[in-house]
Amino acid sequence: MTASTAIPAHARATNESAEPAVAASDLRFRYGGRTAIDGVSFTIGRGEFFGLLGPNGGGKTTLFKIISTLVPPQDGAARILGFDLRRDTIALRRRIGVVFQHPSVDGKLTVSENLAHHGRLYGIGGARLRQRSAAILERLGLSDRAGDLAETLSGGLKRRVELATALLHNPELLVLDEPSTGLDPAARRDFLNYLAHLRETAGVTIVLTTHYMEEAERCDRIGVLHQGRLVAIAPPAELKARVGGDIVAINSRDPETLRRKIAERMRVDAALVDGVLRVERPRGHDFVRDVVDAFGDEIESVTFGKPTLEDVFVHLTGHRFFAGVGGAREDGDV
């Protein structure tokens, strides 16, 4: 399945003549007999902030591993920053930065020592390493923590150190796997602000996987993954606009019977999703009044609101986002 939309204007403006930062075609990957990625195709523009949204087990981590060159695709092809993913892996690794889901900083080293160790892996040393480290620490508000052991830092500060190491070699593409896992809401917002600032000031292309809706809302576009397939790609606002009006959720002791009665009396088809009746309806407040008037004794509770990205996921897949999905469970996807 191919899902694509036009690249946002600011991403096109970064380099109008450049090929996409990522262009993937029919990617597939299996763990034994389990399919993790099933025919995924997409493009990501230069300078774009792109999110891969999906529940655990949906395919995000496997796709992250492929884009970050940790594993090669078993089928399909991809070009990243103009390099063939299969043939030019070494050259590509020099141009991408990676932030893993699980902590990768060495807690027994200071912040500066972590950066120095990482820089030497990329052949950066001497005055250049000191200058780059100082600039990155200043940019991320870590200069006053340079001599602190990493293990003494808060979760949010450790994430900033990991971001600093990933940026040390001036990557053109930054790939992050669930980067705010374990952070409190305030630290998560700060981290996302750093990413947005980085994209705006340095033109770095950012690709992150996430199951947090607030992270996905910050992206220029998101790709929605479900059971290894990419079911939609679009800006968050466009995806929410595809949902047909307000979302009405009805809880009942006998939802299947109530669903049939609503269909017969009101000519409205309600979807039964994990025991809750779900109706997409313009002017949801009017429908709430009518359904309560008609079936009040059979309704335990009813709510309505504007569509969220979780509603988009239900609309596209018929499953609640956090209810768990079938299909392959990924290594490292917890």
NORMO-V466591 format. One record per helix or strand of 2 or more residues. SS is the DSSP state (alpha for helix, beta for strand). FROM is the first residue (numbers start at 1). TO is the last residue. Records with the same first field share a line. If there is no record, write none. Layout:
SS=FROM-TO + FROM-TO
This chain:
alpha=9-14 + 60-67 + 89-93 + 111-121 + 126-139 + 143-145 + 150-152 + 155-167 + 185-202 + 213-217 + 236-241 + 255-266 + 284-298 + 309-317 + 321-323
beta=22-31 + 34-44 + 49-53 + 75-80 + 83-84 + 96-99 + 173-177 + 205-210 + 221-226 + 229-234 + 246-251 + 271-273 + 276-281 + 301-305
